[in-house]
Amino acid sequence: MARTILIIEDEQHIVDILKFNLQKEGYETLEAYDGAAGLELALTKKPNLILLDVMLPQMDGYEVCRKIREEHLQIPIIMLTAREEELDKVLGLELGADDYMTKPFSMRELTARVKANLRRAVNQETSRAADSQPSNIIKSGDLTINIERYEAVKNGKVLDITLREFELLKFLATQPDKIFSREKLLENVWGYEYYGDVRTVDVTVRRLREKIEDDPSMPKYIITKRGIGYYFNK
Ligand code: CA
């Protein structure tokens, strides 16, 4: 069954490009050109994913996002922001957006994000259906992460990792295959006080790889997505 993507965007040429490329990838699309119409479509059609522009007539993207989450709809939302609105991405994430992209973006990157967010949504549904009890132990290859004990074990040996390294590993490993930008990792793992210093993420990833990977130069667990960020390969 084709999955449906709702595009809420008031600039016709962007809608056209998105529509064309998403349909080429096999998705069905719905379009709305203002916030109120977009919200209406989101609630009635329940699409599989929403691309949501921030600056919209009638109701802005933040408000649309907030109202969708108020209805407890877990549809992945990717916010589309213009470069000058970039600071507000924090607000978007707080309101329940799953991801954001800054205009102008490449269609290749956008479709990659769409796929990653859809895959994650499916994974979450599957794991919700499989057991309502969240698992506190993540196993992947020769690595075991025990969330309650703050331990990472490799080949039966407890690794000597710092709390921050553990938090980063936990954050990535609990959402496998989802690609996070360095900014998003900073916000989630370090908190807002570190906001902006993205090299901190690279340094911590490098240290973590030295501990969990067989060959840190050929990582199997924490993978770099060039130009985007990092993800955990389960
Ligand atoms: Ca706009």
Boltz pocket constraint, residues with backbone or C-beta under 6 A from the ligand:
constraints:
  - pocket:
      binder: B
      contacts: [[A, 9], [A, 10], [A, 11], [A, 53], [A, 54], [A, 55], [A, 56]]
      max_distance: 6.0
